[in-house]
Amino acid sequence: MNKIYTTDMSRSAEEVSAGYSSVAELFREAVKKNGDKVMFECFGTSMTYDEVDEAADSFAAWLQQDLGVVKGDRIALMCPNVFAFPIAMHGIIRAGGCQVNVNPLYTPREMAHQLNDSGAETIVIFGGSTPVLAEVLAETPVKNVVTVDLADGTDLSIPSPAVDTRLKNYTRFADALKKGQSLPFEPVRLTGDDLLFLQYTGGTTGPSKGATLSHSNLVANTAQFKSSLAEACVEGEEVLVLALPLYHIFGLMVMLTYSTIGARMVLIPNPRDMDGFIDAIKDAGLTVLPGVNTMFQGLSAHSRIKEVDLSNYKLAVGGGAAVIEDTSNRWKALTGHHIKEAYGMSETSPAVSLTPVHEPTFTGTCGKLCAGTEVRLLDDDGNDVPLGEAGELAIRGPQVMSGYWQKDEANAKSFTPDGFFLTGDVAVISENGYIKIVDRKKDMVIVSGFNVYPNEIEATVTACDGVAECACIGVPDAKSGEALRVYAVKEAGADLTAEQVTNHCRNELTGYKVPRQIVFVDELPKSNVGKILRRELRDMALKS
């Protein structure tokens, strides 16, 4: 008999979603309640819910009447966190399109793959990213190019990167909005089963695949998020800082969630500009800040962090990668609260579990299951493992995708016969329902027959004085099969040796878990959302 773990919450995700049929309906209802309230702030100006709604209607009308967009058409959106992103998104959605989220920092190869795989014939693209598009446009199905400037949607005049001169036929987003004002918008009937987003995976195990996320997937996940973190989702009270990129499903889902409660949202176009980041949030009265571990590290260590008004602060929630205990301890010293953790994937819209707001300690877990979510823990043969033992996390729930876009073979391998999505993540569930991700299956290192999970080693090394951050991988070893190698970045001014790190580990870890090699580097390779790329470190190790 299968061992299925589920939430201990009293309401299912379907019950808390209040029966909305689509994200378009969800947003229309938010506008009715909060039309004159500020929805977004950026570049020192703002847009209300009504203004975003009207601009989205104009863009939807232009898509329908000028481009002939119909329900189900895939439209790529490649844009940083500026006003144009939510305007374009809601326009695409209400015109019936499926939005293909594209990272503005993609290489030509990555962009070409995504455009070809999705079959997108229209792309809305930030001017600064157009040189990449120009490289591959002829190799893709794209027929319509819409270019975005930083201040589009506002009356501001902000210098923006020029459109690449190789692109001869394109429409400026501002011109599309202006023209759309005089065009009729024809409402499209949307259902929960209709495709909303193609959210491409990171491609760490091969070419990236498009997770097919429906309207019902996102409606459910916004409801699940609000149910799990109700204390930080109070109608008309929240100020959300959106530093997570909106093309990433975590940032996108959180934005949709907080729009349903009339939140004011501060857009951060470039979170790597820490001074600009702090300038944007210091007087915002923020209540909620989602992010990744590296972002919280950077903020807590910044000399100007004390300028930020935290008098209304409620919650910081980390996702995308594990939050390191040392980072959370520093954050608590600053705010009085630990960073809460979330677990999810592109394939799950993304939230699967969240640490409760009232949890006072750093648990080293990613909290409890969201409402309506079921999981199993499986061994390599697909059998359920006993409580307290590690197994591959398999998920079933209303937020889980129906499958990958046009990938029948991958879909057959990705789900169990009873409909659980196989995540590839190894987890343990405690008796009180907290889920701990111990690692990706492929990242597990076997040292003399013992399984070692790099997350544990990284947390231990990071706690060593003088270490800013690190990553652990396995490298071939004639004696033990594999040995642990740690790539570490020193804190500024730290006088630290490999021997000191090794001695620290010997005090904290059993013998086979102590890294054999400590390699100091100036920086670690990371994805654009802050994940450390162990794959690149493995490639580096093979060449050394």
Summary of the structure (lengths in Angstrom):
residues: 544
radius of gyration: 23.2
end to end distance: 48.6
largest distance: 74.0
contacts: 1885
relative contact order: 0.10
helix: 34%
strand: 24%
